[in-house]
């Protein structure tokens, strides 16, 4: 070999050795190049606002600036690393760039495809199809994130071992996350109400119910079944009374939106306490708080009106805190609070009781909780059956009825005698997106447990979601994810306790990013949609007109009987006898007719939303009703 070539090779080796000494190995230079590319994507995603067409997006990109940003970023990273001899600069740049690009992509592409052009009510199939495509889209982003994080956790490239976070910082973080989530989600979910886009189902019901609770102490509503009845005849939820004092203070349906957001966000405090009791580090506590607040199947559901289910998550997490703290009295207090949410909340407590008995070996406590759950379940179902006319909603398990027998016993017989049929009903293609939304954000970590008994916590997803024939039970945009989400989260916590350091960091770090990505794909379109509804209302009718519409609804006497458009009914929450046009439960109006009220044809007032076609109805009303007042798209008719 010529002397010059040998010399060149030697100098090249020395150069690479010098680079490695300054933490600029070939592997890290590639990582720096990838991080720089991420920064270019950030520039492109922020600088090119129209994502509705990839063709337009392509035409809008300034390729010169794109590559300039990449080259400048690469140069800065290499020079900074070379001069400082710090091996953490490139890895942190890579993780920050990757996370930012992932979230930006998740925010922009889904929202540009369907929102705010349609709403759930105007195009249900489009929303469902969008959520199915979004979950695969988000998982695809997550695969790339997983590969990046896997490289970073090997040999502790981020230097996490040398980072300590004080518990006070994690508490401050929990407080900040709680306040931000409550304010942001309370505000944006209330915009549908402010723009008259909430409906009787499922917000007008609870708005009227809380007003009746404040007036009479009873959870009465006419909207739910077209006659004056107790909501407890549909669902037994005495937990509502716990929040009645707050309603007395604010006395507005808007209170319910902020209450709901706060109820979900408050779980972050339970996470903080649980992590501390289990001896997890400040870093891990902070990561778990972020996973909780960004978990896609929690705050996302607050956009669908108001429901008692939203209280489940926080109560279950605090219940676990008292279990691991071995505070028996408070364990049973929170067991009772859990049961008070809804009659089927007993399913969660039964599984938690079995977990306490089998996993934690606290048999006596577990037996007490199990007995409590079973007794309460029987009592709650009897209350619903005695107060209402339909009993509990057994029709949602109609796929498991035998010979017309609509009972829990019939369902249990089907499950026991025909396991093949049950498996066939549960494992369907349309259930896969739901499973991905629930488990992919935490990398299916609950199934990594070394103890089979820990899987008991995952059992509620079967009867609550997977077995149900009611399609919304397995749709993360609705209210049926909250109890199961708490159980999945606690499963994650117990698994993390047993994982070795590298795998623990891989699971937790990837989960943080995936939760941020997936919640963005779900929530950001809804934020834009609700804001668009509100801005459109203000632009079209002015703030003064919107205020006038509210005043017009408030002017309708509370003791009158009123038939209203569904979209107006939440604003007539003060009215005791309130009904909606085209009600689903027409057959149940007989109760109202018996009391001398021909519902829908003989009410004192009609309050119409003219954004919907009311021509035929007005023709029918012409002889008996006179237009009393109007504002914006609201018209109030009084019987002659």
Secondary structure by P-SEA (a helix, b strand, c coil): ccaaaaaaaaaaaaaaaaaaaacccaaaaaaaaaaaaaaaaaaaaaaccccccaaaaaaacaaaaaaaaaaaaaaaaaaaaaaaccccaaaaaaaaaaaaaaaaaaaccccccccccccccccaaaaaaaaaaaaaaaaaaaaaaaaaaaaaacccccccccccccaaaaaaaaaaaaaaaaaaaaaaaacccccccccccccaaaaaaaaaaaacccccccccccccccccccccccccccaaaaaaacccaaaaaaaaaaaaacaaaaaaaaaaaacccaaaaaaaaaaaaaccccccccccccccccaaaaaaaaaaaaaaacaaaaaaaaaaaaaaccccaaaaaaaaaaaaaccccaaaaaaaaaaaaaaaaaaaaaaaaaaccccccccccccccccccccaaaaaaaaaccaaaaaaacccccaaaaaaaccccccccccccccccccccccccccccccccccccccccccccaaaaaaaaaaaaaaaaaccaaaaaaaaaaaaaaaaaaaaaccaaaaaaaaaaaaaaaaaccaaaaaaaaaaaaaccccbbbbbccccccccccccccccccccccccaaaaaaacccccccccbbbbcccccaaaaaaaaccccccccccccbbbbbcc
